Amino acid sequence: MTHEGLRIEFLLRRDGLAPTLAWVRRTLRIYRAAALNKGHFASTDAYRRRFIGSYCDFKRWLTRMRADAASHELMRG
């Protein structure tokens, strides 16, 4: 599991699904903006790859959550 995956799992256990979804969406936007901002340290060679990797982890998790929700909806429907 990725570092971000561990953070997400912790938040899920501590806070539940809705707050975790909000945190992931908010953090995804923040990390993306930081990596694209030439004045932010996240855009430097030392950090850019890590921020982009975390962004991708968040996107993958959100995609899995949508797929899981859709499959549960199909099972109920």
N, C-alpha and C positions, 0 to 999 in steps of 0.2 A: 504494500500500500504506500502511496506517495505521502510526503509530508503534509500536503494539503488535505489528502484523504483522511489522515489521522486527525487533523484539526476539525474537519467536517464531522467525523464520527463523534468526537468529543462534544461538539456543539449539539449534535442530534440527541445524545444521551442527556446532556445538561439542560437544553432549552426546548427541545422538540423540533418538529419539522418546519413549521411556519417561520419561526425566528431564524432558523438555520438557512432556509431558502433566501430570506431577506438579506442575511449576512453574506452569503455566497454571491448573490447578485450585486450587492453594493461593493464588495471587495473586488469582484471581477472588473467592474467599471473603474474603480480606483487604480488597480494595477495596470490596466490597459492604458489609461490616461497618463500614468506615471512613466510607463515605458516609451510612450510616444512623445513625451515632453522633453525636448532637448535640454532644458534647464534643470531637470530632475535627475537625481543620482541614479534612478532606475533605468535611465537611458544609456548609461555608461557601459562599456564592455564588461566590466566586472559584475554588473547586476542585471543587465538586460535579459540575458538568457534565463535567469532564475525567475524574473517577473513574468516573462512570456510562458515559461513552463508552468508556473502557478496558474496563470490565466487559462491555459489549456486544460489543466486539471479541473478547474472550476467549470469550464464549458462542458467537459466530458461528464462530470457529475450531474450537471443540470440536464443534459441530454438523456442520461440514464433515468433520472427522476421523471422526466416527461414520458419516456417509453414505459416505465413501470406504471405510471398513473394511467396511461392509455390502455395498457393491457388489463389492468384491474377494472377499468371502465367497461371494456369489451366483455370481461367475464361476468360482470353484473348485468349487462344489457341484454 
